């Protein structure tokens, strides 16, 4: 009898929830609660929306520069060197679950749209920033450095998990690079979706188009996709300064789902204004099936005709890389995250 390779299965979770708007402490409490809930329901991996802490600032799209709002927003962002970040890492460790956290990171007095991949020991094994903030986000968020091109890490049971933020899904070269790293489970971190006030007004920001780009990532890359989104309720329109604008969807603006590597939706349709965690039991054999027909970084590519040149963080010749440090040493984003007080003992053990 021929030998067979056993299938790998995993239970994954996608968050659709309203942030604790612009309140760092309440945001951390909510993240910890969702981590515990997902693990109680058997999930081994949970993905969070973009800027879930302290909430997505939709008002940057609807008005002018607002220092009063932005100062308060910045003061409630999350630093990787903070006790609040340690609390989240401990929650992942205590629950024994993989967490992909989307948040606005505060580094000094600068902000970035970030994702941190936290393993069940509470260790941050991948930390990246949105490589190019979208539209009005550029007024508040900086660009991610070159090591943010590392979008994939080895996760549970050796499965490769990765992630992108929001409209990073609209960057074809970044997606191709992401697939080339072998991503098998992808976390798509999104804010809530706006709505089109007229047929051609802001349709790009609608839930329909965000869903199209997310689902296409699953289909194009033959990867499972955890699509995690925020939502917003009418009672918070005023607090978020979006009342009467296209960033005040009466429906809630959520569009969370989990997709298979053939693009099939694995979770039921849900109310876009309902807070929930969606779950799916996935089998990695489905990736083998999908790749039989098309693998854009393998047999369905023509590297002799078309290829991608990726600049590394140490490539001085790369004009997109700003070299801040002398040669030598470890100056990656990950190196700047302090270990948990007992993390070193865990590693030694």
C-alpha positions, 0 to 999 in steps of 0.5 A: 500500500502506498504511504499517505500524508495525514491531513492537517486540520485547524479551527480558525476564527474571524472577528466582527466587532465594534472597537472600544472607540478611542479608549486604550484600556477598554480596547485591551479588555475587549481584545482579551475577552474575544481571545478567551471566547475564541479559545473557549469555542475551540479556535486555535487561531484568531484574526482581528480587524485593522486598527481594532485598537483604538478603532478606525478613524473614519473621520479622516476621510470626511473632513479637514485635519482635526488636531483635537481628535487626532491628539486623543486618537494618538494617546489611545494607540498601542505601543509594543513596549507598553504594559497594555501590549504585555496584557494581550500577549499574556492573554494569548499565552494563557488561552494557548491560542495564536493571535493576529492582532490589528491595531494602530501602533504608537512608536514615539510620537508616530503612528503605523497601521500594524499587525502582530502575530502572537504565538500560544507562548505569548511571543511575538513571532512576526510584527509588521506595518502597513507598507503604504497607508491608503488615501487619507491614512497617509496624513496620520500613519507612516509607511512600513519599513522594508522588513514589513515585506515579511508577511508570513510566519510558521504557525500552528502545526507548521502551517504558514500563516500570514496577513495584510492590512486593508488595501494592501490587498489591492497591491498586486506585487505585494500579494504575489510576494505574499503568496511566494512566501507560502501562505496557507492561512491568510488574515485579512484585517479590515476596518468597517466599510463605508457606503456609497451615497451615489452610484459612483461615490466612494464605491471603492470603500463599500463592503461589496468591493472590500469583499471582492478583494478579500475573496479574490485573494483566497481564489488567486493565492489558493489560501484560506482567508480569515476576513476580520472587520470592525463595525460601527453602531449609530450611537457612536457616529457622533463620537467617531465624528462621522455622522451624516457622512459616508462613513456612517453606515446604518447597516453597521459596515461589517463584512467578516467571513472565512473563505476557502482556497477555491474562493468558497465562503465557509461561514454563514451570511451575518448581519453587518451590524452584529458583533460575533466571532465566526468559526470554520474547521479547515482542512489543508488538503483543500489547498492541494486541490486548489493548487492542482489547477493554478499556482501563481508562484509555481506551475502557473507562473512563467518566471522566465518571462515575468518575475518580481524583484524584492528589495531586502531591508539591508539593500542600500541599492533599494531606493524604497529602503531608508537605511537608518542604521550602520551596517550590522546589528539587528534593527528589525521591527521585531527586535524592538519588542521586549520579551515577556518577563518569563519568555526567556525561561520558556525559550530555555526550557 
